[in-house]
Amino acid sequence: MAKFDLVFEGGGAKGVAFIGALGAFYDAGHQAARVVGTSAGAITATLLAAGLQPTAMKAALTEVDAKGKPRFATFLDPPAGAELDAYLEKWDISRFMPGAGMGANPLEKLARNTMKNMLKSNEAAACGFSFLERGGVYAGHAFLVWLKEQLGKAGVNPESTFAQLHAERKCDLSLVATDTTAAEMLVLNHRTAPQLPVAMGVRMSMSIPFLWTEVIWESKWGLYRGRTGDRAIEGHAIVDGGVLSNFPLHLVAEDSPRVKEVMGVEADAAAAGTLGLLIDESLEVEGVSPRGRRLQLPATERVMRLYDTVTCAHDRVTMERYADLICHLPAKHFDTLEFGATEARLQAMVDGGRKAMEAYLAKRKLSE
């Protein structure tokens, strides 16, 4: 039995492979020490830190609603309801109506109500408005509801902050997000962002640009790394951590001063083993074949190619340096946005993750 710092890569719906890998990891008698994740990896790392075991994670990820639709499929939710109302109330209409927003234009209220009615009655228009005004087509509200439910089932207060979760569960959880206002990578944990709700940290980390709306840092979430004045990030736009580091293995593999600034001065890369779980789209998954002909918009394809390129580039040097510490989980032919996958495809991904981890642990044991 050994303890390992675990790092989970981002990969959207492909993250289901982590469940099988973790099952093999625990069956081998190992334990998790620090857990770090980006995007889909942030979801897994958080559920793990909250105390969910792989079997419970699988149940959560394969859950269906009253109509038999996978809960994951609801994550692609258009902006609606109270959230849309609240945003429209703060909408900077002055860009379209000079003098609006200051009580000087009597048509302002009419314009806002007209826009609200149009967006509520036209889902495509709501998505388009969200894309132009908020940086993403989907609202991400359904995901937050789901995540908070899972935290509650684990016996964790759904509104727990990083500081509260750490105090209650004694877990060292770190999530990676990207501050696009300051062009900076954020490492969110109980040291850097103690007052930030964990659920919001995950929501920030999984916000693939142009798909889910960016998250604007609110004052009630406190300071990041104690920064005030010009260095405070209140009002900054936060998106997917994969933009700058989709596989932040360096946060546990290295003891550099820069790493200690966010992981703590007590951070010791040698205190536990290091194990990175990488989603590898080049490896075949037994039972997962191409989904066949489906609607593929050129614009969507370009965005996803750009996203995949960006998320891999930053971490490539680290991956080459610590190649022996990485378990490659097969994910070929499984799409990043395949949230409505069939049970058979999901199970194949889980099984593939388990087999990959079993093979990796056997090989690593022989070489040590």
C-alpha positions as CSV (number, residue, x, y, z in Angstrom):
1,M,0.0,0.0,0.0
2,A,1.2,3.5,-0.8
3,K,0.0,7.1,-0.9
4,F,0.0,9.0,-4.1
5,D,-0.6,12.7,-5.0
6,L,-3.2,12.3,-7.8
7,V,-3.5,14.7,-10.8
8,F,-6.5,14.5,-13.1
9,E,-6.4,15.9,-16.6
10,G,-9.3,17.8,-18.2
11,G,-11.3,16.2,-21.0
12,G,-15.0,16.8,-20.7
13,A,-17.1,13.7,-20.9
14,K,-14.0,11.6,-21.4
15,G,-13.4,12.0,-17.7
16,V,-15.6,9.0,-17.0
17,A,-12.5,6.9,-17.6
18,F,-11.2,8.1,-14.2
19,I,-13.8,6.1,-12.4
20,G,-12.4,2.8,-13.6
21,A,-8.8,3.9,-13.0
22,L,-9.6,4.9,-9.4
23,G,-11.4,1.6,-8.9
24,A,-8.2,-0.3,-9.8
25,F,-6.1,2.2,-7.8
26,Y,-8.1,1.5,-4.6
27,D,-8.4,-2.2,-5.2
28,A,-4.6,-2.3,-5.2
29,G,-4.7,-0.9,-1.7
30,H,-3.4,2.5,-2.5
31,Q,-4.6,5.8,-1.0
32,A,-4.8,9.4,-2.2
33,A,-2.8,12.2,-0.6
34,R,-3.2,15.6,-2.4
35,V,-5.6,15.7,-5.3
36,V,-5.4,18.2,-8.2
37,G,-7.6,18.6,-11.2
38,T,-8.5,20.7,-14.2
39,S,-12.0,20.8,-15.9
40,A,-13.3,17.2,-15.9
41,G,-10.4,16.4,-13.7
42,A,-11.6,19.1,-11.2
43,I,-14.9,17.3,-11.0
44,T,-13.3,14.0,-10.2
45,A,-10.8,15.5,-7.8
46,T,-13.6,17.3,-5.9
47,L,-15.8,14.2,-5.6
48,L,-12.8,12.3,-4.4
49,A,-11.9,14.9,-1.8
50,A,-15.5,14.9,-0.6
51,G,-15.3,11.2,0.1
52,L,-17.0,9.6,-2.8
53,Q,-15.7,6.2,-3.8
54,P,-15.5,5.0,-7.4
55,T,-18.8,3.1,-7.2
56,A,-20.6,6.2,-6.0
57,M,-18.9,8.3,-8.7
58,K,-20.1,5.9,-11.3
59,A,-23.7,6.1,-10.0
60,A,-23.5,9.9,-10.0
61,L,-22.1,10.0,-13.6
62,T,-24.7,7.5,-15.0
63,E,-27.7,9.0,-13.2
64,V,-30.8,9.7,-15.3
65,D,-33.7,12.1,-14.8
66,A,-37.4,11.3,-14.5
67,K,-37.6,11.0,-18.3
68,G,-34.7,8.5,-18.5
69,K,-32.4,11.1,-19.9
70,P,-28.8,11.1,-18.6
71,R,-28.2,13.9,-16.1
72,F,-24.9,14.7,-17.9
73,A,-26.9,15.6,-21.0
74,T,-28.6,18.4,-19.1
75,F,-25.2,20.1,-18.6
76,L,-25.6,21.7,-22.0
77,D,-28.4,24.0,-20.7
78,P,-29.4,27.2,-22.4
79,P,-29.5,30.3,-20.1
80,A,-33.0,30.6,-18.6
81,G,-35.0,31.5,-15.6
82,A,-33.9,33.7,-12.7
83,E,-30.2,33.6,-13.8
84,L,-31.1,35.1,-17.1
85,D,-33.3,37.7,-15.5
86,A,-30.6,38.7,-13.1
87,Y,-28.1,39.1,-15.9
88,L,-30.5,41.2,-18.0
89,E,-31.1,43.5,-15.1
90,K,-27.3,44.3,-15.1
91,W,-27.0,44.2,-18.9
92,D,-25.0,47.1,-20.3
93,I,-27.7,48.3,-22.7
94,S,-25.9,51.7,-23.1
95,R,-23.9,50.2,-26.0
96,F,-27.0,50.0,-28.0
97,M,-29.0,52.9,-26.6
98,P,-26.9,55.9,-25.8
99,G,-27.8,57.4,-22.4
100,A,-29.5,54.2,-21.2
101,G,-28.6,52.8,-17.8
102,M,-28.7,56.3,-16.3
103,G,-32.4,56.8,-16.2
104,A,-32.2,59.3,-19.1
105,N,-33.8,57.1,-21.8
106,P,-37.5,56.3,-21.3
107,L,-37.3,53.4,-23.8
108,E,-34.8,51.5,-21.7
109,K,-37.3,49.5,-19.6
110,L,-39.2,48.7,-22.8
111,A,-36.0,47.5,-24.5
112,R,-35.0,45.3,-21.6
113,N,-38.5,43.7,-21.3
114,T,-38.6,43.2,-25.1
115,M,-35.2,41.5,-25.0
116,K,-36.2,39.4,-21.9
117,N,-39.4,38.1,-23.6
118,M,-37.6,37.3,-26.8
119,L,-34.8,35.3,-25.1
120,K,-37.3,33.4,-22.9
121,S,-39.4,32.3,-25.9
122,N,-36.5,31.5,-28.2
123,E,-33.8,29.1,-27.0
124,A,-31.5,29.7,-29.9
125,A,-31.7,33.4,-29.4
126,A,-30.9,32.9,-25.7
127,C,-27.9,30.8,-26.5
128,G,-26.7,33.4,-29.1
129,F,-27.1,36.2,-26.6
130,S,-25.2,34.2,-24.0
131,F,-22.4,33.5,-26.4
132,L,-22.0,37.2,-27.4
133,E,-22.5,38.7,-23.9
134,R,-21.2,36.1,-21.5
135,G,-18.6,34.2,-23.5
136,G,-20.4,30.9,-23.8
137,V,-23.5,29.2,-25.2
138,Y,-24.5,27.2,-22.2
139,A,-25.4,28.5,-18.7
140,G,-23.8,25.8,-16.5
141,H,-26.5,26.1,-14.0
142,A,-27.6,22.4,-14.3
143,F,-24.1,21.3,-13.7
144,L,-23.9,23.3,-10.5
145,V,-27.2,21.8,-9.3
146,W,-25.9,18.3,-10.0
147,L,-22.5,18.9,-8.3
148,K,-24.1,20.3,-5.1
149,E,-26.4,17.3,-5.0
150,Q,-23.4,15.0,-5.1
151,L,-21.6,16.9,-2.4
152,G,-24.7,16.7,-0.2
153,K,-24.9,12.9,-0.8
154,A,-21.3,12.7,0.4
155,G,-22.3,14.4,3.6
156,V,-20.6,17.7,2.6
157,N,-22.4,21.1,2.8
158,P,-23.1,21.9,-0.9
159,E,-22.0,25.5,-0.1
160,S,-18.7,24.6,1.6
161,T,-15.8,26.8,0.9
162,F,-12.3,25.4,0.2
163,A,-11.3,26.3,3.8
164,Q,-14.4,24.6,5.2
165,L,-13.9,21.4,3.2
166,H,-10.3,21.2,4.2
167,A,-11.1,21.6,7.8
168,E,-13.9,19.0,7.7
169,R,-12.4,16.4,5.5
170,K,-8.6,17.1,6.0
171,C,-8.2,16.9,2.2
172,D,-5.7,18.9,0.2
173,L,-7.7,19.8,-2.9
174,S,-6.5,22.1,-5.7
175,L,-8.3,23.1,-8.9
176,V,-6.9,24.9,-11.8
177,A,-8.8,27.7,-13.6
178,T,-7.9,30.6,-15.9
179,D,-8.3,34.3,-15.2
180,T,-8.7,35.7,-18.8
181,T,-8.8,39.3,-17.5
182,A,-5.3,39.0,-16.0
183,A,-4.1,36.3,-18.4
184,E,-3.1,34.2,-15.4
185,M,-3.5,30.6,-14.2
186,L,-5.3,30.3,-10.9
187,V,-4.7,27.4,-8.5
188,L,-7.7,27.3,-6.2
189,N,-7.4,25.7,-2.8
190,H,-7.8,26.4,0.9
191,R,-4.6,28.5,0.9
192,T,-5.2,30.6,-2.1
193,A,-9.0,31.0,-2.1
194,P,-10.3,30.0,1.3
195,Q,-13.7,31.8,1.0
196,L,-14.5,30.5,-2.5
197,P,-17.3,27.8,-2.6
198,V,-15.8,24.6,-3.9
199,A,-18.7,24.1,-6.2
200,M,-18.0,27.5,-7.9
201,G,-14.3,26.6,-8.1
202,V,-15.3,23.5,-10.1
203,R,-17.7,25.5,-12.2
204,M,-14.8,27.9,-13.1
205,S,-12.4,25.1,-13.9
206,M,-14.8,23.3,-16.3
207,S,-16.0,26.3,-18.3
208,I,-14.7,25.5,-21.7
209,P,-14.4,28.8,-23.6
210,F,-17.3,29.6,-25.9
211,L,-19.3,26.6,-24.6
212,W,-20.1,27.5,-21.0
213,T,-20.4,31.1,-19.7
214,E,-17.4,32.6,-18.0
215,V,-17.7,33.1,-14.2
216,I,-17.2,36.6,-12.9
217,W,-15.3,36.6,-9.5
218,E,-17.6,38.1,-6.9
219,S,-16.5,40.1,-3.8
220,K,-18.3,37.6,-1.5
221,W,-15.8,34.9,-2.5
222,G,-13.0,36.9,-0.9
223,L,-9.5,37.5,-2.2
224,Y,-7.3,35.3,-4.3
225,R,-3.9,34.8,-2.5
226,G,-4.8,37.8,-0.4
227,R,-4.4,40.2,-3.2
228,T,-6.0,43.7,-2.8
229,G,-6.2,46.9,-4.7
230,D,-5.0,46.7,-8.3
231,R,-4.1,43.0,-7.9
232,A,-7.5,41.9,-6.6
233,I,-9.4,39.7,-9.1
234,E,-13.0,40.8,-8.2
235,G,-14.9,41.3,-11.4
236,H,-12.4,39.2,-13.4
237,A,-13.6,36.6,-15.9
238,I,-12.7,33.1,-15.1
239,V,-12.8,30.1,-17.5
240,D,-11.5,26.6,-18.0
241,G,-8.2,25.9,-16.4
242,G,-7.2,23.9,-19.4
243,V,-6.6,27.1,-21.3
244,L,-3.3,27.4,-19.5
245,S,-2.7,24.0,-17.8
246,N,-5.0,21.0,-18.6
247,F,-2.7,18.5,-16.8
248,P,-1.1,20.4,-13.9
249,L,1.3,17.6,-12.9
250,H,4.0,20.1,-12.0
251,L,1.9,21.2,-8.9
252,V,2.8,18.0,-7.1
253,A,5.8,16.8,-9.0
254,E,7.9,19.9,-8.3
255,D,9.1,21.8,-5.2
256,S,9.9,25.1,-6.9
257,P,9.3,28.4,-5.1
258,R,6.6,29.2,-7.6
259,V,4.8,25.9,-6.9
260,K,5.1,26.5,-3.1
261,E,3.4,29.9,-3.5
262,V,0.2,28.2,-4.3
263,M,0.6,24.7,-2.9
264,G,2.0,25.9,0.5
265,V,5.5,26.2,1.9
266,E,5.0,22.8,3.5
267,A,4.5,21.2,0.1
268,D,6.8,18.2,-0.3
269,A,6.9,16.5,-3.7
270,A,8.6,13.5,-2.1
271,A,6.1,13.0,0.7
272,A,4.0,10.7,-1.4
273,G,4.2,9.1,-4.8
274,T,3.0,11.1,-7.8
275,L,0.5,9.7,-10.2
276,G,-1.0,11.6,-13.2
277,L,-4.1,10.3,-14.9
278,L,-4.0,11.4,-18.5
279,I,-6.8,11.0,-21.0
280,D,-5.2,9.7,-24.2
281,E,-7.2,10.1,-27.4
282,S,-4.7,8.1,-29.3
283,L,-5.5,4.8,-27.5
284,E,-8.3,2.6,-28.6
285,V,-11.1,1.7,-26.1
286,E,-12.5,-1.8,-26.4
287,G,-16.2,-1.4,-27.2
288,V,-16.0,2.2,-28.2
289,S,-16.3,2.8,-32.0
290,P,-16.8,6.0,-34.0
291,R,-20.3,7.3,-33.5
292,G,-21.0,7.5,-37.2
293,R,-22.3,10.3,-39.3
294,R,-23.7,13.2,-37.3
295,L,-24.0,16.9,-37.6
296,Q,-20.6,18.6,-37.4
297,L,-20.5,22.3,-37.9
298,P,-17.1,23.6,-39.2
299,A,-17.2,26.4,-36.5
300,T,-17.6,23.9,-33.7
301,E,-14.9,21.7,-35.1
302,R,-12.5,24.6,-35.3
303,V,-13.2,25.6,-31.7
304,M,-12.6,22.1,-30.4
305,R,-9.4,21.7,-32.4
306,L,-8.2,25.0,-31.1
307,Y,-9.2,24.0,-27.5
308,D,-7.4,20.6,-27.8
309,T,-4.2,22.3,-29.2
310,V,-4.2,24.9,-26.4
311,T,-4.8,22.5,-23.6
312,C,-2.0,20.2,-24.7
313,A,0.7,22.7,-25.5
314,H,1.5,24.2,-22.1
315,D,1.9,20.8,-20.3
316,R,3.9,19.0,-23.0
317,V,7.3,19.7,-21.5
318,T,6.1,18.5,-18.0
319,M,4.6,15.4,-19.5
320,E,7.8,14.5,-21.2
321,R,9.8,15.1,-18.1
322,Y,7.6,13.0,-15.9
323,A,6.5,10.4,-18.4
324,D,7.0,7.5,-15.9
325,L,4.5,9.1,-13.5
326,I,1.6,9.1,-16.0
327,C,-1.1,6.5,-16.5
328,H,-2.6,6.9,-20.0
329,L,-6.3,6.2,-20.1
330,P,-7.7,5.3,-23.5
331,A,-10.4,7.6,-24.9
332,K,-10.3,7.3,-28.7
333,H,-13.6,7.8,-30.5
334,F,-15.3,9.2,-27.3
335,D,-16.1,12.9,-27.7
336,T,-15.3,15.7,-25.3
337,L,-19.0,16.7,-25.3
338,E,-20.5,13.3,-25.3
339,F,-22.5,13.9,-22.1
340,G,-25.5,11.9,-23.4
341,A,-23.5,8.7,-24.1
342,T,-25.2,5.3,-23.9
343,E,-24.7,3.2,-20.8
344,A,-22.7,0.7,-23.0
345,R,-20.2,3.4,-24.1
346,L,-19.8,4.8,-20.6
347,Q,-19.2,1.3,-19.2
348,A,-16.6,0.7,-21.9
349,M,-14.8,3.9,-20.9
350,V,-14.9,2.8,-17.3
351,D,-13.5,-0.6,-18.1
352,G,-10.8,0.9,-20.3
353,G,-9.7,3.1,-17.4
354,R,-9.6,0.2,-15.0
355,K,-7.5,-2.0,-17.4
356,A,-5.1,0.9,-18.1
357,M,-4.5,1.5,-14.4
358,E,-4.0,-2.1,-13.6
359,A,-1.4,-2.4,-16.3
360,Y,0.3,0.8,-15.2
361,L,0.5,-0.2,-11.5
362,A,1.9,-3.6,-12.4
363,K,4.5,-2.1,-14.6
364,R,5.5,0.6,-12.1
365,K,5.8,-2.0,-9.3
366,L,8.1,-4.1,-11.4
367,S,10.3,-1.1,-12.2
368,E,10.6,0.3,-8.6
